[in-house]
Amino acid sequence: MDASRGLENLPVSVWPRLEEPPGFQYSPDHVAAAGCGPDPSEISIPGCSCQSASCLPSICSCLPYGENYKNSCINFEWSELDYSKPIFECNTMCHCGESCQNRVIQRGLQVRLEVFKTAKKGWGLRTLDFIPKGRFVCEYAGEILDFREACQRVQTQSPTDSNYIIAIREHLCDGQIMETFVDPTHTGNVGRFLNHSCEPNLVMVPVRIDSVVPKLALFADRHICAEEELSYDYSGRHHNYMPDLQRDQEKLHGEELKKKPCYCGGKTCTGFLPYDGSLFYGQDIASGTEETLGKT
């Protein structure tokens, strides 16, 4: 069966074929949650006026911080810094061609993926093809929530419920924080099946195309072999400078929360899945990073 229901460029296979992943409405793109959050389909970013088939950083308004991709692979120069530069792809308002090298995420899946049953982690996601370092793999798409709705959904979950809500906080140079909350629990894409790892092979990067709401794009952080499980760091610490979080953010009403065990098997495994308590407390986590990703 095709887990994407034919909505992706390539079918997403399922193993074992006699089992079916948990039911949810598949959407390859973000969708607006009913009655809350910004509309991710609204075209709010102006396009470039480039007339060439492929845009050049020196003249394209979508590339003010330099080249985003080289041979369809993300430019990892930002990984050496304490911050990451904003990434804008050319969009539907741009005058450049569809073959422009600054159009990668919007082309959808380019490698064959498979949802499979793991030994301890439930369903997971693996690649059926070799993926070179820097190549786009998939998005983490779902309902776009506002802060209040994200808090309500998290606080109504039971300790045994799987939590898919991810919070991304982009710290701007003027001190402002841009927040995006994505929930693929009921509506989402193949990224919903990605498991956590303390030594991940993917890194999540916010990429904007038509809307100010970022695409949460996952890129290969190293060469990835065929049949290898795909994973990312739920805490967002991977490739992001982050100070230690306050210990009291792991407590709720004075009681220590029971953390869920991590089964990634990495040499540096912390033993537990990352935890972000900000949506329980109704306030942001103070952080000195340019961008912070984390599942609650």
N, C-alpha and C positions, 0 to 999 in steps of 0.2 A: 504494500500500500504506500501511498504518497502522503506523508504527514502534513504537507503543505496544501493538500487538496487542489493541486494544480496552480497555485497562486504565485509560485516562485519560477525563476528562469529554468531551474533544474528540479526534478523531483527529489524529495527528501525521503529516503527509504527508512524502513523500520525493521529492527531485529530484536527478538524473533518475529517472524512474519505472522504467526498465529496470535500474537498479542497486539493490543492497540494502546498507545499512550493515553493519558487522561484527556478527556474531552474538553475542548475549549474552542472558541471561534478563532480561526486562523486569519491573521492579517499581516502582510509583509511590512506594513508601515504603521507608525503611530496613529492612534485614533483619539478623538476627544471623548473624555468621560462625560456621561450625562450630567448636565447642570454644573460642571466645575472644570477648572483648568483652561488654559489657552487652547485655541484650535490649531493643531499642528499642520493642517492642510492649507492654512491661510498663507498666501504669497505676500511676504512682508519684507523681502530683501531685494533691492534693485539689482538688475543684471548689468553685465559689462557691455561695452560697445565695440569689443574686438571683432574684427572682420576676418581674422585668420581662422584656419581650421583648428588650431590649438593655441591656447593663450600663453603669453610670455609674462613672467613675473614683473618685468620692468615696465609694462604698460597696462596690464590687466588690473581692473579695480577689485576683482575677486581674490587677487594674490598680493595684498599689501605687505605680507610678512614673508614673502618668498615662495618658492616652489613647494607645493604640498606633497606631490607624488613624483616618483621616478620609475618609469616602466611599470606603472600601476601599483607600485609599492609605496607605502607611506615613508616620508622623509623623517628618519628617526633622530635627526640632529637635536631636537628638543629634549631628548631623553638625557642629555648631558647637562641640562640646566635645572634650576630649582623651580621652574615654571614651564608651562607649555603654551605655545602660541595658538591663537584661535585659527580654526580651519574653516574656510568657506569654499564650497564647490561652486562652479558655474551652474546657473539654474535656468528655469524655463524662460526667464526674461532676458537672458544673455543672447548676444548676437553671434557667438561662436558656434562651431558645428558640434554635432553629437559625438564626434570622435575626439573632442578636446581632451587632453590628458588630465585636465582638472575635473573630470567627471568619472568617478570611480564608485562611490557608494550607491549612487542612483541607478547603476547598472544591475544591481541585485546580486544574487548568488552566482559565483563563477567557479566554485568547486563543489564536488559531490559530497553531501553530508548524510549521515545516518543517525537516527535516534535509536538507541539500544538500551537494553536492560543491564544494569551493572550489578555487581555482587552485593554491595552494601549501600550504594547511594541512590537507589531507585533508577529512574531513567537518566541517561546521559546523552552526550552528543559526540560523535567522532567523525573524522574525515576519511573518505575513501580514496582521496588523492593526496599526493605530496603537495605541501604548501610551502613556498619559499618565505623567508623572513620578510616581514613588511606587507605581505599581501592581505587584502581585505578578505575576511571570512564570512561574517554575517552581522546583522544588527541585533540589538536587544530592543525589540519593539513591543509596545503595549498601550494601554490607556494612559493618557496624560492627565495627571491629577493636580489639584492645587494643594497647598499645605494642609488645610483643614481636612479635606477628604482623605489625604494620605494618613493623617493621624487617626482618623476615625476607623479606617480599614485595618490599620496595624493594631489598634487597641481592642478591636473586636475579635482578633484571632486567638485561638486556643494554643497552648504550648505545643500541641501535636500537629498543628497546621503548618503546611509548607508556606514559606513567605517568599514571594517573588518581587515585592516592591523594592525598587532601587532608587536611591536619592543621589543626585549629582549636584554638587555645589561648586560653582566656578567663581573663584575669588579674583576680582578685577583689580587693576592697578590703582584705582581710586578708592579702594576699600569696600566697594559694594560687593554683594554676593548675589549671583544669579542661581536660583534653585530650579531644578526640574525633577519631578517625581513620575516614575513610570511603573505601571502595574500590568503585567501580562497574565495575571491569574485567570481571567475570563476571556480576554481578547489579547492575542499576542502572536509571536512568530517562533521560529525554530530556536532562537536565542534563549527561550524559556527553559530549555533542557540542559543548558550549560551548567556544569557543577563547579564548585569552588576548588581552588588548589592554592596551597601556600607557595608553590613553585609553578605558576601558570605558564602556559604556552601562548596565551592571548593577552592583549592589552586593550582596554576600552578607551576610546577617544571620542569626545563630542565633536560632531561635524555638522555644520549648518549648510543647507542648500537653498530651499525656497523660504523657509520659515525661521524665525528666531528660536523656535523649539529645536534643540539639537537632535540629530540622529546619534544614537549611542552605538558607534561602529567598533567592531572588534577586529583587530589586526594580529597577524602572526608575530609573536615576539622573538621567534627563532624559526629555523627550518623545522617543519613538522612532517613526520612520516605518515604514509597511508596507514589506516587502521588505528591511529593514535587518538586517544580521547582528547577532546578540546576542553579547556578550562580557563577561568580567569580569577583574579583575586577579588572577592566580594568586597573587601574593605577599601579598595582603591589605593592601597599603599604602593602597589607595584608601579614603578616609574613615576611616582608622585612623592615629593617630600612631605612628610606629615609628622608633626610632633606627637608625643604620646598623649592619648586621650585620657581624660580624667576618669579615675576608677569609679567614681560615684555615678557615672553615666551607665554603668552596667548593673545598677540597682534600681528597683522599682518599689516605691512605698516602703523603703527601708529593708527590703528582702532581696537577697542575691538571686538574680535570674538564673535559671538552669540553662547553661549553654548547650548547644547541640554539638555532638562530636564531629570532628573532621576526619575523613577517611582518605585524604589525598595520597598518603603514603610518602610524601616528600621528606627529605632528610631534615629540612628545617620546619616541618609541620608543627604548628602550635598546639595541636590536639583538639581545638575547638573551632567552629565556624565563627567568622567575624560578627561582631554585634554593634549596632549603632542605635543608641537609646534615645536619640533626639526626638523622634516622633512620639515617644511616650511622654516626654517632658514638655512638648510644645514649644521648643526653642532650638535655635541652630547650635551646632557644635562650633566653637571658636577654633579656627585653623589658620595657619599661615601659608597654606598652599594656594596655587593658582586654581587647581581643580581638585575636587575630592569626590570619589565615587564610593558608594557603600550600600550594601543591602542592610536593612534594619533587622 
